[in-house]
Each structure stands twice: as structure tokens, then as C-alpha cells.
């Protein structure tokens, strides 16, 4: 098998979100009193969803720069764009019971995560999300070695 054949076998499920178990500072899943763990479903940073979002940001900046006035982007705008991307990549959330039963959050709204991602007190959680969406292996299809 050539290198190119090997590369061709790499396949991502970028149209499907991956499931991230939320962990504490000790890197252990955070468990509720009943033993269930919380999760968040996220699209990858190079998914179609992410690409579309980035194009919208680029489009907005291009429109703002027309007219020869020059575009000035503030650090606050860049931080806001980063939060917006994380909100866009957030597809769902819920808990997993000790018996493996998945219970989606019926009240889930991605917009609820905007304040969470933007709050500096949640830097650890935001870092987990950024690491997860950036790791392509979280979205790779299982492949056989044959």
C-alpha cells in the first residue's frame, strides 16, 4: 500500500458531531449523585458547519471593509467571533446514566452556551471544548486494517 492509498483511507465524519464527556480539573468525568455523567455533542473545527460559519465571518468583514475606510478589528470582536464559533459547533448536550442510557437535554439550546464559553471563570471547560473540536481523531470513522 502506498502512502497516497493510506491517506485516501482516512475518513472523517465531519458532518456528525462527536461526544465529549465533561471532565473536572482532575481529568475525571464529572458525575451527578446518581452516577450519571454530562456530555456535550460538538462538530469538529474543520467540519462543514465550521467552514460555513467562518465564511460568514469573512463575508461580514469584507462588507465592512468596503468603501476604502479600512477595517479595524478589535480584540473584543475576535474574542466574540471565537465564542460564536464554539456556539455554532455545539450540537447538543445531556447525561449518560451508569447503565449507558443516553438522556439528551430536552431543554438544550446552543445559545445557552454563549455565556458559558464567554465567561473567564469557565476557561477550563472552554479549553476542553477547544481541544476536543481541534482533535481530528474525535471525529474519525472506525476503519478496518484489512
N, C-alpha and C positions, 0 to 999 in steps of 0.2 A: 504494500500500500504506500502510495506517495504522500508527501506532506500535503499536497493540494487535496488529495482524496480524504485525508484526515480532517482537514479544515472544513471541507464540504459536509462532513458528518455532524459538525457542531450545529446544534439547532436550539434556538431559544423559543420559549413560549411567551414572547413579549406581548401578546395580545391577552394573556391571562395574568391575573395578579398572583403574587407569591404570598405565603402566610408567614408573618413574623410573630413569634412568641415574645411578649413584652417581658423584659428582664429588669431586675433591680441592680443596684450598684455592685452586688456580689456576683453578677452574671447568672444568677439563678432565676428561673421563671417566677414571676410574682403570682402567688396563689391566694385565692379567696379562702374564707373559713371552711367552705365545703370542698376545698382542694382543687377547684377549677382554676384554669389559667386564662389570662386575657391574651387576645391576639389582635393583630391588625393586618388587613389584606392590602398589599401595595403593588402597584405596577413598577416595572424596572425603569431606571433612569434613561435607558435608551429605547423604551417602548414607543409604540405609535402614539400613545396618549401623551408621553413626554415630548416627543417631536412636535406634535400639533401645538402643544402649549408654548414651546419655545418659539415656534413660527409666529404665534400670535404676539408674543412679546416683541420679537424682531419687527413685525408689521407695525405695532404701536409706536416703536421707537423711530422707524423710518418715516411714518406720517408726522411725528412730532419734529423731525429734523428738516422737513421740507420748508422752503421759504428762505433758506440761506441764513437763518438765525443761529444755526448751530445747536446741537443738542447737549444739554448739561444733565448728566445723570448723577443723582445724589447717592450717597451710601445708604440712605434710608430706602430709596427706590430699589436699589439692588437687593437689600435685605428683604423687602416686601416681595420682590419677584421670586426670591428663593423660597419664601413661605408659600407663595401662591403655587409654585411647582409642587411642593410637598402635599398641599391640599389636593391638587389635581391628581396626584399619584395615589392618594388614599381611596381605596375602593370599598372598604368595609371593615367591620370590627365585631368582636363578640368574645365568647368564652368557650373553652373546651372542658367538659366535665372529666372527672377521673376515669370514667368508663370509655372515654374517647368521643362521646357525643358532642357534636359541634352545635352551639347555640348562637346564631347570629344576633347582633344587637338590632332589635326591631325598630329602634328609635335612631339608628345610625344616620348621621348627616356629616358628610366630609367637612362642611363649613364649621362644625363644632371643633375641628382640629386646628383651625386657623389660630385661635387664641393659644392653644397648647403649643403649637410649633413656634409661635412668635414670642412666647414668654421665656426670658432668660433662665428662669428657675427650672425650666424643663429641658435644659441643654443636654442632659444625659439621654433622655428619651429621643430628642430630635437627632442626636448623634447616632443612636441605634437605627433610626429610620433612614438617615442619610447613608449609613454604611450598608444597610440591607438593600436599598434600591440601587446602589452602585456596584454591588457584587453580582456579577452575571450568573454565577453558579446557583443563585437562589431561584433562577428562572429557567434553568436548562432542563430540557426533556431528558428523561432517563433513556439511556441508549444501551444497546447490547454490544458486546465485544466481538460478536461473530460477524 
